[in-house]
Amino acid sequence: MIIDDIAKILKKIAISRGITLVEYGIGTLYAYAIVRENNKRAIGVAFVPREDITRGTYIENASINDVDKLVSSYNIAEKCVGVAILNAISQLLIKEEKFLTRGLLELIEFKPNDLVVVIGNMVPIVRALEKRKIKTIVLERNPLFRSEDTLPDCLIKRVLPKATVCIVTGATLVNDTIDLIIDYSKNCRIRAIIGPTAQILPEIFFDLGFTHVASLKITDIEKAKWAIIHGGGARVIEKHGIKYVCTQGN
């Protein structure tokens, strides 16, 4: 699985550099992890798919050494913490000089015959595409997040091969649909992964075939942590960081 491969890469880097896990936690909507290298700290976050959690969320004494076991766990809460740890490690290593501050849709040159498939009903993105009158199909895993025109993500195999552009939520790292998406999006000239959960090193995503990474660099760790443990979602967390886009080759 792709997340397992990512865990091997980042765990090796973290151990070689002496990066340690300071703390972690799970809120209603997001999990977080804070890591340290010398005097520098970084926080990573991961979306919590509440509909998929069927076991307890108590995780005791996790460390960097456990990250591969966490991301491969059948316990979704453990997977969330594992992805948050990988994101935290990545945020320590990421090169901020490569950040582009223009919005993702401003950086994509859409063509008249494009079919955009959005995986995860990310309403601001979907509305912006609709406003531009770009043909769009939205797939969403959680029935509660689907609008009238949104399709279930079990249709990935039927819909995605027809797409020329796909925009994917980082939450697919938690539910392991990222593997399926990469396999069935080979006809896409643009593949973007976005959202707070997409904090993994952009170079790793580029090696997987993504062309754009749009995520969040959290600048106020304590306020972001407070927001998460008090039930805050993406809009609240984003107040405590800087949105960025990285493109392949920039």
Secondary structure, 3 states (H helix, E strand, C coil): CHHHHHHHHHHHHHHHHCCEEEEEEECCCEEEEEEEECCEEEEEEEECCHHHCCCCCCCCCCCHHHHHHHHCCCCHHHHHHHHHHHHHHHHHHCCHHHCECCCHHHHCCCCCCCCEEEECCCHHHHHHHHHCCCCEEEEECCHHHCCCCCEEHHHHHHHHHHCCEEEEECCHHHHCCHHHHHHHCCCCCEEEEECCCCCCCHHHHHHCCCCEEEEEEECCHHHHHHHHHCCCCHHHHHHHEEEEEEECCC
